[in-house]
Amino acid sequence: METERLTLRPLQPSDVDELRRLHADPEVMRFLDPAPVEDYLGPSFHAAVEKASGRFVGWFEFKPVGEGVVELGYRLHREFWGRGYATEGGKALIERGFTTGEVQRVVATTMAVNAGSRRVMEKCGLRHVRTFHVDWDEPLPGAEYGEVEYALTKEEWQQG
C-alpha cells in the first residue's frame, strides 16, 4: 500500500533490528509498555518506509479487535515526528479498511497525557469517546490521568 510519501508493507523478520532500535528509544516508548518484538510480526502490523529515502519510519497497526472493529496504532522513529507521517499512514489504513473490508469502526487508545498521539487520532478523524482508568502493575508516569479512547465509525467517515 502506498501513500504520497510512504510505503506500507507487512512487517517482516528482516525488520527486527529496526523494531528493536525503535523500541529502544525512551522517548518513543515514554507512554507505552514494551512487548516482545516478535509480537509485531503478525498480519496486523505494517512497516512504514519513506519512499524518497527508503528509510524505516516505524510501524502501523490495524488489528481486528471485534466484529467489524479494528484498532489503529502507530509508532515512529523520533526523527520522523512532526512531519505528518503518522496521520498520513493512519488515514490511509482507515480509508482502506472502510472501503475494501468489513470494517465498521476504528478505535485507538493512548494515555490521556500523550498529546501528540491524541492529535494524530483527531487528524485521522477519530473523536474522543471516553477516558478510563486501568490498574497497571507498574504504572508509567502520567497514568494517574487515565487512558483515552478515540473512535470513528464508517458512517461518520463517509459523512466527513
C-alpha positions, 0 to 999 in steps of 0.5 A: 500500500502506498501513500504520497510519501510512504510505503506500507508493507507487512512487517517482516523478520528482516525488520527486527533490528529496526523494531528493536532500535525503535523500541529502544528509544525512551522517548518513543516508548515514554507512554507505552509498555514494551512487548516482545518484538516478535509480537509485531510480526503478525498480519496486523502490523505494517512497516512504514518506509519513506519512499524518497529515502527508503528509510524505516519510519516505524510501524502501523497497526490495524488489528481486528479487535471485534466484529467489524472493529479494528484498532489503529496504532502507530509508532515512529522513529523520533526523527520522523515526528512532526512531519505528518507521517503518522496521520498520513499512514493512519488515514490511509489504513482507515480509508482502506479498511472502510472501503475494501473490508468489513470494517465498521469502526476504528478505535485507538487508545493512548494515555490521556497525557500523550498529546501528540498521539491524541492529535494524530487520532483527531487528524485521522478523524477519530473523536474522543469517546471516553477516558478510563482508568486501568490498574497497571502493575507498574504504572508509567508516569502520567497514568494517574490521568487515565487512558483515552479512547478515540473512535470513528465509525464508517458512517461518520467517515463517509459523512466527513 
